[in-house]
Amino acid sequence: MDKISVIGAGSVGSSLAWLILINKLSKRISLIDIDEDWAKGIACDLNDSRFILKSDTFIEGSSDYSAVKDSDIIVVTAGSPRKPGMRRQDLLKINAGIISSVSKEIKKHSPGSIVILVTNPLDLMVYVALENTGFSSKRVFGMGSSLDSSRLANFISQETGVSVKDITPLVMGMHSKDMLVSKQSKIGVFSIEEFIPAEGFLALKEKTCNRGKEIVDYLKKGSARFGPAAAVVEIIEAIDKDSQKIIPVSCLLENEFSLGKFCTGMPCVIGKNGIEKVLQPHLLPEEKKLLSESARSFQESLKCLTD
Ligand SMILES: NC(=O)c1ccc[n+]([C@@H]2O[C@H](COP(=O)([O-])OP(=O)(O)OC[C@H]3O[C@@H](n4cnc5c(N)ncnc54)[C@H](O)[C@@H]3O)[C@@H](O)[C@H]2O)c1
């Protein structure tokens, strides 16, 4: 790949740039942040590792959006953290404002790029980016459910002793504590129940839903960075290699589940064009209910944005 841009050089953005450099996924990385000195400082530090890591990936730090020109992929991690006393709706409005202005810059400077959103609240941010870039929904989607799936796989592996490589986790829906952790996840070709009793799986489900908060509670300042960066790299590699890999991403559903138009996490086939196909897994009755609650919650948040 010739160029990947990362908007937001904070914890996730800088960890992602580091992984792209280590894995030599792109010749150039443009690292953009509202704080130009910060972006430049991170870029200098990362570039200093090129010789040792034998990587020709070069990183440019800037606050000027013209630096994202002609990117193959743009990953958006820019956002404001939730401050003490701030309501969820307030954060939603602040980050929607950021994503809306970032999206307009992307449209202006790199109209052919694939855009991967990371900023929370993810599903709403994907929608805001779609509206403001006007790009096809195949080229604008979010990383969330794949991180949640990786977290579930980690817990199943720890519980059963089976290698993470043999676990097929299935997490869909909202990227929030109300995510849809499916008991249709598999261990090898076996159903979960063959390894873990129902109440055991419920406990793992809860741990998965609370993992983001658990990390925030430990860190006290900041949130997850390595897991999110790895999850974005998985998507970048699938695009780069046109691998047609199934990865759950936050995508626009047009009315696939008769729930209207909204963004949520669904397993998708990812290839060189971004989302090659949105898959529709068979949902159990309780999963259908949860998905329809996601759709309702999405519409409520959207209304809050326009009020
Ligand atoms: N989707 C996921 O699974 C997932 C996982 C982790 C974090 N997140 C989200 O990703 C976002 C970033 O997390 P982080 O831990 O890296 O935060 P962070 O605070 O470390 O970094 C955010 C960066 O964005 C920059 N920024 C703010 N406004 C900007 C603007 N208008 N233009 C350019 N840059 C701007 C800030 O200066 C900062 O450097 C947050 O919204 C977080 O909730 C999502």
The ligand as a Gaussian input file, in Angstrom:
#p B3LYP/6-31G(d) Opt

LIG

0 1
 N      -13.817000       1.303000      18.322000
 C      -13.103000       0.820000      19.328000
 O      -13.055000      -0.382000      19.566000
 C      -12.317000       1.766000      20.200000
 C      -11.298000       1.287000      21.048000
 C      -10.553000       2.205000      21.785000
 C      -10.833000       3.569000      21.681000
 N      -11.847000       3.986000      20.886000
 C      -12.152000       5.400000      20.714000
 O      -11.152000       5.961000      19.883000
 C      -11.007000       7.332000      20.173000
 C       -9.538000       7.640000      20.450000
 O       -9.118000       6.967000      21.626000
 P       -7.659000       7.295000      22.230000
 O       -7.541000       6.474000      23.449000
 O       -6.638000       7.210000      21.160000
 O       -7.874000       8.829000      22.647000
 P       -6.739000       9.924000      22.855000
 O       -7.370000      11.019000      23.649000
 O       -5.483000       9.305000      23.334000
 O       -6.460000      10.455000      21.359000
 C       -7.372000      11.207000      20.629000
 C       -6.580000      12.185000      19.771000
 O       -7.501000      12.870000      18.924000
 C       -6.988000      14.197000      18.783000
 N       -8.054000      15.067000      18.305000
 C       -9.115000      15.574000      18.977000
 N       -9.852000      16.325000      18.165000
 C       -9.275000      16.289000      16.945000
 C       -9.586000      16.862000      15.678000
 N      -10.652000      17.651000      15.519000
 N       -8.765000      16.598000      14.649000
 C       -7.673000      15.815000      14.806000
 N       -7.324000      15.254000      15.979000
 C       -8.129000      15.493000      17.024000
 C       -6.485000      14.552000      20.169000
 O       -5.578000      15.654000      20.147000
 C       -5.838000      13.247000      20.601000
 O       -4.449000      13.210000      20.288000
 C      -11.948000       7.615000      21.359000
 O      -13.176000       8.093000      20.875000
 C      -12.139000       6.236000      21.968000
 O      -13.348000       6.129000      22.691000
 C      -12.577000       3.113000      20.151000

